[in-house]
Each structure stands twice: as C-alpha cells, then as structure tokens.
Amino acid sequence: MKRTLIVVCLLACSLPLFASSLSKSHSEGKFSDAEIEATIKAKLAKSKIGREGFQIHVKDRVATWTGTTSVMQHKGAATRMAKSAGAIQVTNNIKVSSDAAAKAKGNLSGQPRHVQVKAAAPASE
C-alpha cells in the first residue's frame, strides 16, 4: 500500500512539471522537425499551392522547398507557410518558370498602368 501511494504521489507530482516543460518548449517555438514538416504538409494540402507538387523537407528546424511553379507568388507563399509552421529558416529552391518570371518582370517595368474608371450610378432617392 505504501509503495503504491509513493508511486502515485511521484507520478502526480511530476506530471505538472512534465506538462509545463512541454508547453514551454512549444510556446518558445521549439517544435521537432517532424512536427514542423507535418504542419507544413497539412497547410500545403489545404492551400492553392498544394497542387503545384512541391516537396518539403525539414532538418534542424530549417525547411527546404523544392519543385517548380508557373506562378511567381507561390514561391513566396511557400516560404511564409514554412515560417508560420515553426521553421526558423527557409531554403526555397522552388524554380519559377520563364513565362512567370517574364510576366512578373513586365509588371515591374515602371510603365504606368491604364485604369478605366466608370462613373457610379446616381443614387436613387
């Protein structure tokens, strides 16, 4: 009976310490590589960029992306996704197609864009 009571007491006393150390490490952002990778893959599966077929690997909390895309913004979205999942650094090796790069370069040409403004319909009283 005394041994059972001692074991129960030891378990009951150590459980809060164990739980607080877990929550402390997670609140400090110290997720394991497997947790970070699983979080990124879950986010990727739910996102539009998930259709691109990117690969992700996490080692020492550094996420490494590989793959190709035809949308310039998907590369940046992948980096943001990895950071938000807990990666401390991101190596983004995603290649952007030449068509997407040319389109982005054209958008940054410095030429003014032409905007057509339509008059609002008069408010009816």
DSSP file (Angstrom, degrees, kcal/mol; ACC not computed):
  #  RESIDUE AA STRUCTURE BP1 BP2  ACC     N-H-->O    O-->H-N    N-H-->O    O-->H-N    TCO  KAPPA ALPHA  PHI   PSI    X-CA   Y-CA   Z-CA
    1    1 A M     >        0   0    0      0, 0.0     4,-2.2     0, 0.0     5,-0.2   0.000 360.0 360.0 360.0 -43.5    0.0    0.0    0.0
    2    2 A K  H  >  +     0   0    0      1,-0.2     4,-2.2     2,-0.2     5,-0.2   0.886 360.0  51.1 -65.4 -38.1    2.8    2.4    0.9
    3    3 A R  H  > S+     0   0    0      2,-0.2     4,-2.5     1,-0.2    -1,-0.2   0.910 110.0  49.4 -65.1 -41.9    4.6    1.7   -2.3
    4    4 A T  H  > S+     0   0    0      1,-0.2     4,-2.6     2,-0.2     5,-0.2   0.912 111.2  49.6 -62.4 -43.1    1.5    2.3   -4.4
    5    5 A L  H  X S+     0   0    0     -4,-2.2     4,-2.4     2,-0.2    -1,-0.2   0.889 111.2  49.2 -63.7 -40.1    0.9    5.6   -2.6
    6    6 A I  H  X S+     0   0    0     -4,-2.2     4,-2.7     2,-0.2    -2,-0.2   0.921 112.2  48.0 -66.3 -43.9    4.5    6.7   -3.2
    7    7 A V  H  X S+     0   0    0     -4,-2.5     4,-2.6     2,-0.2     5,-0.2   0.922 113.1  47.9 -63.0 -44.5    4.3    5.8   -6.9
    8    8 A V  H  X S+     0   0    0     -4,-2.6     4,-2.8     1,-0.2    -1,-0.2   0.912 112.7  49.0 -62.1 -42.9    1.0    7.7   -7.3
    9    9 A C  H  X S+     0   0    0     -4,-2.4     4,-2.5    -5,-0.2    -2,-0.2   0.914 111.2  49.4 -64.2 -43.1    2.4   10.7   -5.4
   10   10 A L  H  X S+     0   0    0     -4,-2.7     4,-2.1     2,-0.2    -2,-0.2   0.917 113.9  45.9 -62.5 -43.3    5.6   10.7   -7.6
   11   11 A L  H  X S+     0   0    0     -4,-2.6     4,-2.0     2,-0.2    -2,-0.2   0.932 113.9  48.0 -64.8 -45.2    3.5   10.5  -10.8
   12   12 A A  H  < S+     0   0    0     -4,-2.8    -2,-0.2     1,-0.2    -1,-0.2   0.866 114.5  46.8 -64.6 -36.3    1.1   13.2   -9.6
   13   13 A C  H  X S+     0   0    0     -4,-2.5     4,-0.6    -5,-0.2    -1,-0.2   0.845 115.6  43.9 -75.5 -33.2    3.9   15.5   -8.6
   14   14 A S  H  X S+     0   0    0     -4,-2.1     4,-2.4    -5,-0.2     5,-0.2   0.741  97.5  73.9 -85.8 -23.1    6.0   15.0  -11.8
   15   15 A L  H  X S+     0   0    0     -4,-2.0     4,-2.8     1,-0.2     5,-0.2   0.914  95.9  48.2 -59.5 -46.9    3.1   15.3  -14.2
   16   16 A P  H  > S+     0   0    0      0, 0.0     4,-2.4     0, 0.0    -1,-0.2   0.882 112.2  50.7 -62.1 -35.3    2.6   19.1  -13.8
   17   17 A L  H  X S+     0   0    0     -4,-0.6     4,-1.8     2,-0.2    -2,-0.2   0.918 112.3  46.4 -66.0 -42.5    6.4   19.6  -14.3
   18   18 A F  H  X S+     0   0    0     -4,-2.4     4,-1.9     2,-0.2    -1,-0.2   0.922 113.5  48.6 -64.7 -44.8    6.3   17.5  -17.4
   19   19 A A  H  X S+     0   0    0     -4,-2.8     4,-2.4     1,-0.2     5,-0.2   0.892 110.9  50.2 -63.8 -40.3    3.3   19.3  -18.8
   20   20 A S  H  X S+     0   0    0     -4,-2.4     4,-2.1    -5,-0.2    -1,-0.2   0.862 109.0  51.6 -69.2 -33.2    4.8   22.7  -18.1
   21   21 A S  H  X S+     0   0    0     -4,-1.8     4,-2.1     2,-0.2    -1,-0.2   0.877 110.6  49.7 -69.7 -35.2    8.0   21.8  -19.9
   22   22 A L  H  X S+     0   0    0     -4,-1.9     4,-2.1     2,-0.2    -2,-0.2   0.950 113.4  44.2 -65.1 -48.8    6.1   20.7  -22.9
   23   23 A S  H  X S+     0   0    0     -4,-2.4     4,-2.3     1,-0.2    -2,-0.2   0.855 112.4  53.7 -67.0 -32.9    4.0   23.8  -23.1
   24   24 A K  H  X S+     0   0    0     -4,-2.1     4,-1.7    -5,-0.2    -1,-0.2   0.933 109.1  47.5 -66.0 -45.4    7.1   26.0  -22.5
   25   25 A S  H  <>S+     0   0    0     -4,-2.1     5,-2.8     1,-0.2    -2,-0.2   0.879 114.9  46.6 -65.7 -35.6    9.0   24.4  -25.4
   26   26 A H  H ><5S+     0   0    0     -4,-2.1     3,-1.1     3,-0.2    -1,-0.2   0.868 110.2  52.1 -73.4 -35.7    6.1   24.7  -27.7
   27   27 A S  H 3<5S+     0   0    0     -4,-2.3    -1,-0.2     1,-0.3    -2,-0.2   0.795 107.1  53.9 -71.2 -25.5    5.4   28.3  -26.7
   28   28 A E  T 3<5S-     0   0    0     -4,-1.7    -1,-0.3    -5,-0.2    -2,-0.2   0.479 121.0-111.0 -83.3  -2.1    9.1   29.1  -27.4
   29   29 A G  T < 5 +     0   0    0     -3,-1.1     2,-1.2     1,-0.1    -3,-0.2   0.745  69.3 144.5  82.7  23.8    8.6   27.6  -30.9
   30   30 A K      < +     0   0    0     -5,-2.8     2,-0.2    -6,-0.2    -1,-0.1  -0.500  20.2 159.0 -97.4  66.6   10.8   24.6  -30.3
   31   31 A F        -     0   0    0     -2,-1.2     2,-0.0    55,-0.2    -5,-0.0  -0.546  43.7-106.7 -83.0 153.0    8.8   22.1  -32.4
   32   32 A S     >  -     0   0    0     -2,-0.2     4,-2.4     1,-0.1     5,-0.2  -0.328  29.0-109.3 -73.3 162.6   10.5   19.0  -33.7
   33   33 A D  H  > S+     0   0    0      1,-0.2     4,-2.7     2,-0.2     5,-0.2   0.898 120.8  52.3 -58.4 -41.1   11.4   18.6  -37.3
   34   34 A A  H  > S+     0   0    0      1,-0.2     4,-2.4     2,-0.2    -1,-0.2   0.893 109.4  48.8 -64.8 -39.6    8.7   16.0  -37.8
   35   35 A E  H  > S+     0   0    0      2,-0.2     4,-2.3     1,-0.2    -2,-0.2   0.917 112.9  47.2 -66.1 -42.7    6.1   18.4  -36.2
   36   36 A I  H  X S+     0   0    0     -4,-2.4     4,-2.5     2,-0.2    -2,-0.2   0.937 113.8  47.5 -63.8 -46.2    7.1   21.3  -38.4
   37   37 A E  H  X S+     0   0    0     -4,-2.7     4,-2.5     1,-0.2    -2,-0.2   0.904 112.1  49.5 -63.2 -41.7    7.1   19.1  -41.5
   38   38 A A  H  X S+     0   0    0     -4,-2.4     4,-2.1    -5,-0.2    -1,-0.2   0.895 111.3  49.8 -64.3 -39.8    3.7   17.6  -40.7
   39   39 A T  H  X S+     0   0    0     -4,-2.3     4,-2.4     2,-0.2    -2,-0.2   0.920 111.7  48.1 -64.7 -43.8    2.2   21.1  -40.1
   40   40 A I  H  X S+     0   0    0     -4,-2.5     4,-2.9     1,-0.2    -2,-0.2   0.929 111.8  49.5 -62.5 -45.0    3.6   22.4  -43.4
   41   41 A K  H  X S+     0   0    0     -4,-2.5     4,-2.2     1,-0.2    -1,-0.2   0.875 110.8  50.1 -64.0 -36.9    2.3   19.4  -45.3
   42   42 A A  H  X S+     0   0    0     -4,-2.1     4,-1.1     2,-0.2    -1,-0.2   0.921 113.3  45.6 -66.1 -43.4   -1.2   19.9  -43.7
   43   43 A K  H  X S+     0   0    0     -4,-2.4     4,-0.9     1,-0.2     3,-0.3   0.901 112.2  52.5 -64.3 -40.5   -1.2   23.6  -44.7
   44   44 A L  H >< S+     0   0    0     -4,-2.9     3,-0.6     1,-0.2     6,-0.4   0.889 105.0  54.6 -63.0 -40.8    0.0   22.7  -48.2
   45   45 A A  H 3< S+     0   0    0     -4,-2.2    -1,-0.2     1,-0.2    -2,-0.2   0.810 112.0  44.6 -63.9 -29.7   -2.8   20.2  -48.6
   46   46 A K  H 3< S+     0   0    0     -4,-1.1    -1,-0.2    -3,-0.3    -2,-0.2   0.591 103.6  81.8 -89.5 -11.6   -5.4   22.9  -47.8
   47   47 A S  S X< S-     0   0    0     -4,-0.9     3,-0.8    -3,-0.6     4,-0.2  -0.441  83.7-117.5 -98.3 167.3   -3.8   25.6  -49.9
   48   48 A K  G >  S+     0   0    0      1,-0.2     3,-1.2     2,-0.2     4,-0.1   0.818 113.0  60.2 -67.2 -31.8   -4.0   26.5  -53.6
   49   49 A I  G >  S+     0   0    0      1,-0.2     3,-1.6     2,-0.1     5,-0.4   0.600  82.2  83.9 -76.3  -7.7   -0.2   26.0  -54.0
   50   50 A G  G X  S+     0   0    0     -3,-0.8     3,-0.9    -6,-0.4    -1,-0.2   0.741  80.7  64.0 -63.9 -22.4   -0.6   22.4  -52.9
   51   51 A R  G <  S+     0   0    0     -3,-1.2    -1,-0.3     1,-0.2    -2,-0.1   0.614  84.3  76.7 -76.2 -12.1   -1.5   21.5  -56.5
   52   52 A E  G <  S-     0   0    0     -3,-1.6    16,-0.4    -4,-0.1    -1,-0.2   0.692 100.8-125.2 -74.9 -18.2    2.0   22.5  -57.6
   53   53 A G    <   +     0   0    0     -3,-0.9    -3,-0.1    -4,-0.3    -2,-0.1   0.804  44.1 173.3  79.8  29.3    3.6   19.3  -56.3
   54   54 A F        -     0   0    0     -5,-0.4     2,-0.4    13,-0.1    13,-0.2  -0.335  22.7-139.9 -67.2 151.5    6.2   21.0  -54.1
   55   55 A Q  E     -A   66   0A   0     11,-2.7    11,-2.1     2,-0.0     2,-0.4  -0.909  15.5-164.8-112.2 145.3    8.4   18.9  -51.9
   56   56 A I  E     +A   65   0A   0     -2,-0.4     2,-0.4     9,-0.2     9,-0.2  -0.986   9.1 178.4-130.8 139.4    9.3   19.9  -48.3
   57   57 A H  E     -A   64   0A   0      7,-1.6     7,-3.0    -2,-0.4     2,-0.5  -0.997  10.6-158.6-139.1 137.5   11.9   18.6  -46.0
   58   58 A V  E     +A   63   0A   0     -2,-0.4     2,-0.4     5,-0.2     5,-0.2  -0.968  16.5 165.5-121.2 128.2   12.8   19.9  -42.5
   59   59 A K  E >  S-A   62   0A   0      3,-2.1     3,-1.6    -2,-0.5    -2,-0.0  -0.981  74.5  -5.0-141.8 129.1   16.1   19.3  -40.8
   60   60 A D  T 3  S-     0   0    0     -2,-0.4     3,-0.1     1,-0.3    28,-0.1   0.865 128.6 -60.5  54.7  39.5   17.3   21.1  -37.7
   61   61 A R  T 3  S+     0   0    0      1,-0.2    27,-2.4    26,-0.1    28,-1.1   0.634 111.0 124.6  63.7  17.7   14.2   23.3  -38.0
   62   62 A V  E <   -Ab  59  89A   0     -3,-1.6    -3,-2.1    25,-0.2     2,-0.4  -0.942  51.8-149.4-107.1 119.2   15.3   24.5  -41.4
   63   63 A A  E     -Ab  58  90A   0     26,-2.4    28,-3.3    -2,-0.6     2,-0.5  -0.728   8.5-162.8 -90.8 134.2   12.7   23.9  -44.1
   64   64 A T  E     -Ab  57  91A   0     -7,-3.0    -7,-1.6    -2,-0.4     2,-0.3  -0.972   3.8-161.5-120.9 120.0   13.8   23.2  -47.6
   65   65 A W  E     +Ab  56  92A   0     26,-2.6    28,-2.0    -2,-0.5     2,-0.3  -0.769  10.6 177.5 -97.9 142.5   11.4   23.6  -50.5
   66   66 A T  E     +Ab  55  93A   0    -11,-2.1   -11,-2.7    -2,-0.3     2,-0.3  -0.974  30.5  75.3-137.9 155.6   11.9   22.0  -54.0
   67   67 A G  E     - b   0  94A   0     26,-0.6    28,-2.8    -2,-0.3     2,-0.3  -0.855  64.9 -87.1 139.8-172.9    9.8   22.0  -57.1
   68   68 A T  E     - b   0  95A   0    -16,-0.4     2,-0.3    -2,-0.3    28,-0.2  -0.946  31.5-172.5-133.4 155.0    8.6   24.2  -59.9
   69   69 A T  E     - b   0  96A   0     26,-2.2    28,-2.7    -2,-0.3    31,-0.2  -0.982  27.5-152.5-145.3 155.7    5.8   26.7  -60.4
   70   70 A S  S    S+     0   0    0     -2,-0.3     2,-0.5    26,-0.2    26,-0.1   0.260  85.4  74.0-107.5   7.5    4.2   28.8  -63.1
   71   71 A V    >>  -     0   0    0      1,-0.1     3,-1.4    30,-0.0     4,-0.6  -0.968  68.4-154.1-125.9 114.9    3.0   31.4  -60.6
   72   72 A M  H >> S+     0   0    0     -2,-0.5     3,-1.1     1,-0.3     4,-0.8   0.850  92.5  59.1 -55.4 -39.6    5.7   33.7  -59.1
   73   73 A Q  H 3> S+     0   0    0      1,-0.2     4,-2.2     2,-0.2    -1,-0.3   0.718  90.4  71.0 -67.4 -21.5    3.7   34.4  -55.9
   74   74 A H  H <> S+     0   0    0     -3,-1.4     4,-2.0     1,-0.2    -1,-0.2   0.825  92.2  58.0 -66.2 -30.0    3.6   30.7  -55.0
   75   75 A K  H <X S+     0   0    0     -3,-1.1     4,-1.6    -4,-0.6    -1,-0.2   0.940 109.9  42.6 -64.7 -46.4    7.3   30.7  -54.1
   76   76 A G  H  X S+     0   0    0     -4,-0.8     4,-2.4     1,-0.2    -2,-0.2   0.880 111.3  55.5 -66.6 -38.0    6.8   33.5  -51.5
   77   77 A A  H  X S+     0   0    0     -4,-2.2     4,-2.3     1,-0.2    -1,-0.2   0.875 105.1  53.4 -62.9 -36.8    3.7   31.8  -50.2
   78   78 A A  H  X S+     0   0    0     -4,-2.0     4,-2.1     2,-0.2    -1,-0.2   0.909 108.9  49.0 -64.4 -42.0    5.7   28.6  -49.6
   79   79 A T  H  X S+     0   0    0     -4,-1.6     4,-2.2     1,-0.2    -2,-0.2   0.935 112.2  47.5 -63.3 -46.3    8.3   30.5  -47.6
   80   80 A R  H  X S+     0   0    0     -4,-2.4     4,-2.4     1,-0.2    -1,-0.2   0.881 109.8  54.6 -62.2 -37.8    5.6   32.2  -45.5
   81   81 A M  H  X S+     0   0    0     -4,-2.3     4,-1.0     1,-0.2    -1,-0.2   0.915 109.1  46.7 -62.6 -44.2    3.9   28.8  -44.9
   82   82 A A  H  <>S+     0   0    0     -4,-2.1     5,-2.1     1,-0.2     4,-0.4   0.903 112.4  50.0 -66.3 -41.4    7.1   27.2  -43.6
   83   83 A K  H ><5S+     0   0    0     -4,-2.2     3,-1.4     1,-0.2    -2,-0.2   0.917 109.5  51.0 -63.0 -43.2    7.8   30.2  -41.3
   84   84 A S  H 3<5S+     0   0    0     -4,-2.4    -1,-0.2     1,-0.3    -2,-0.2   0.723 104.5  59.1 -69.3 -19.2    4.3   30.1  -39.9
   85   85 A A  T 3<5S-     0   0    0     -4,-1.0    -1,-0.3    -3,-0.3    -2,-0.2   0.536 129.8 -90.1 -86.1  -6.6    4.6   26.4  -39.2
   86   86 A G  T < 5S+     0   0    0     -3,-1.4   -55,-0.2    -4,-0.4    -3,-0.2   0.452  74.0 147.6 116.1   1.1    7.7   27.0  -36.9
   87   87 A A      < -     0   0    0     -5,-2.1    -1,-0.3     1,-0.1   -25,-0.2  -0.483  36.3-155.2 -68.7 138.1   10.7   26.8  -39.2
   88   88 A I  S    S+     0   0    0    -27,-2.4     2,-0.3     1,-0.2   -26,-0.2   0.677  79.6  15.3 -87.2 -17.8   13.5   29.1  -38.1
   89   89 A Q  E     -b   62   0A   0    -28,-1.1   -26,-2.4    -7,-0.1     2,-0.4  -0.987  68.1-150.5-151.7 151.1   14.9   29.3  -41.6
   90   90 A V  E     -b   63   0A   0     -2,-0.3     2,-0.7   -28,-0.2   -26,-0.2  -0.991   3.8-163.1-129.9 128.6   13.7   28.5  -45.1
   91   91 A T  E     -b   64   0A   0    -28,-3.3   -26,-2.6    -2,-0.4     2,-0.9  -0.941  16.2-162.6-105.9 110.2   15.7   27.5  -48.1
   92   92 A N  E     +b   65   0A   0     -2,-0.7   -26,-0.1   -28,-0.2   -28,-0.1  -0.806  23.3 163.7-103.4 100.5   13.5   28.0  -51.0
   93   93 A N  E     +b   66   0A   0    -28,-2.0   -26,-0.6    -2,-0.9     2,-0.3   0.084  28.4 137.1 -99.3  20.7   14.7   26.1  -54.1
   94   94 A I  E     -b   67   0A   0    -28,-0.2     2,-0.4   -19,-0.1   -26,-0.2  -0.548  48.6-139.5 -70.8 128.3   11.4   26.4  -56.0
   95   95 A K  E     -b   68   0A   0    -28,-2.8   -26,-2.2    -2,-0.3     2,-0.5  -0.739   7.4-143.7 -91.4 135.7   12.1   27.2  -59.6
   96   96 A V  E     -b   69   0A   0     -2,-0.4   -26,-0.2   -28,-0.2   -24,-0.0  -0.851  25.8-111.6 -99.5 132.7    9.8   29.8  -61.3
   97   97 A S     >  -     0   0    0    -28,-2.7     4,-2.3    -2,-0.5     5,-0.2  -0.186  23.1-116.8 -60.8 155.1    9.0   29.1  -65.0
   98   98 A S  H  > S+     0   0    0      1,-0.2     4,-2.3     2,-0.2     5,-0.2   0.845 115.2  55.3 -63.8 -33.6   10.4   31.5  -67.5
   99   99 A D  H  > S+     0   0    0      2,-0.2     4,-2.3     1,-0.2    -1,-0.2   0.924 109.6  45.8 -64.2 -44.2    6.9   32.6  -68.5
  100  100 A A  H  > S+     0   0    0      2,-0.2     4,-2.3     1,-0.2    -2,-0.2   0.888 112.8  50.5 -66.8 -38.5    6.0   33.6  -65.0
  101  101 A A  H  X S+     0   0    0     -4,-2.3     4,-2.3     2,-0.2    -1,-0.2   0.904 111.3  48.3 -65.9 -40.6    9.3   35.4  -64.5
  102  102 A A  H  X S+     0   0    0     -4,-2.3     4,-2.3     2,-0.2    -2,-0.2   0.899 111.2  50.4 -65.9 -40.5    8.8   37.3  -67.7
  103  103 A K  H  X S+     0   0    0     -4,-2.3     4,-1.7     2,-0.2    -2,-0.2   0.915 111.8  47.4 -63.2 -43.4    5.2   38.2  -66.7
  104  104 A A  H  X S+     0   0    0     -4,-2.3     4,-1.0     1,-0.2    -2,-0.2   0.892 111.1  51.4 -65.5 -39.4    6.4   39.5  -63.3
  105  105 A K  H  < S+     0   0    0     -4,-2.3     3,-0.4     1,-0.2    -1,-0.2   0.893 108.3  52.2 -65.2 -38.8    9.2   41.5  -64.9
  106  106 A G  H >< S+     0   0    0     -4,-2.3     3,-1.2     1,-0.2     5,-0.3   0.855 105.8  54.5 -64.0 -35.5    6.7   43.1  -67.2
  107  107 A N  H 3< S+     0   0    0     -4,-1.7     3,-0.3     1,-0.3    -1,-0.2   0.746 110.4  46.9 -69.8 -22.5    4.5   44.0  -64.2
  108  108 A L  T 3< S+     0   0    0     -4,-1.0    -1,-0.3    -3,-0.4    -2,-0.2   0.152  76.5 114.0-102.8  18.5    7.5   45.8  -62.7
  109  109 A S  S <  S-     0   0    0     -3,-1.2    -1,-0.2     1,-0.1    -2,-0.1   0.656  82.8-121.5 -68.0 -15.1    8.6   47.6  -65.8
  110  110 A G        +     0   0    0      1,-0.3    -1,-0.1    -3,-0.3    -2,-0.1   0.394  67.4 136.1  89.1  -4.1    7.8   51.0  -64.4
  111  111 A Q        -     0   0    0     -5,-0.3    -1,-0.3     1,-0.1    -2,-0.1  -0.562  63.2-106.5 -75.4 139.0    5.3   51.8  -67.1
  112  112 A P        -     0   0    0      0, 0.0     2,-0.3     0, 0.0    -1,-0.1  -0.390  32.7-126.2 -65.7 142.4    2.1   53.4  -65.8
  113  113 A R        -     0   0    0     -2,-0.1     2,-0.6    -3,-0.0     0, 0.0  -0.659  17.3-124.5 -87.9 146.0   -0.9   51.1  -65.9
  114  114 A H        -     0   0    0     -2,-0.3     2,-0.5     2,-0.0    -1,-0.0  -0.807  28.3-171.0 -94.0 123.9   -4.0   52.2  -67.6
  115  115 A V        -     0   0    0     -2,-0.6     2,-0.6     2,-0.0    -2,-0.0  -0.949  14.2-146.2-118.5 133.0   -7.1   52.1  -65.4
  116  116 A Q        -     0   0    0     -2,-0.5     2,-0.5     2,-0.0    -2,-0.0  -0.880  14.7-160.6-100.2 122.4  -10.6   52.6  -66.7
  117  117 A V        -     0   0    0     -2,-0.6     2,-0.4     0, 0.0    -2,-0.0  -0.884   2.9-154.3-105.7 128.2  -12.8   54.3  -64.2
  118  118 A K        -     0   0    0     -2,-0.5     2,-0.1     1,-0.0    -2,-0.0  -0.828  23.2-112.9-102.0 140.5  -16.6   54.0  -64.6
  119  119 A A        -     0   0    0     -2,-0.4     2,-0.1     1,-0.1    -1,-0.0  -0.454  35.5-113.5 -68.6 140.3  -18.9   56.7  -63.2
  120  120 A A        -     0   0    0     -2,-0.1    -1,-0.1     1,-0.1     3,-0.1  -0.456  32.9-103.9 -73.1 146.4  -21.0   55.5  -60.4
  121  121 A A        -     0   0    0     -2,-0.1    -1,-0.1     1,-0.1     3,-0.1  -0.460  45.5 -98.6 -67.6 141.4  -24.7   55.3  -61.0
  122  122 A P        -     0   0    0      0, 0.0     2,-0.2     0, 0.0    -1,-0.1  -0.350  41.4-107.8 -63.2 142.0  -26.6   58.1  -59.3
  123  123 A A        -     0   0    0     -3,-0.1     2,-0.3     1,-0.1    -3,-0.0  -0.508  30.5-131.5 -71.5 132.8  -28.2   57.2  -56.0
  124  124 A S              0   0    0     -2,-0.2    -1,-0.1     1,-0.1    -3,-0.0  -0.685 360.0 360.0 -87.2 139.5  -31.9   56.9  -56.2
  125  125 A E              0   0    0     -2,-0.3    -1,-0.1     0, 0.0    -2,-0.0   0.434 360.0 360.0 -98.2 360.0  -33.9   58.7  -53.5
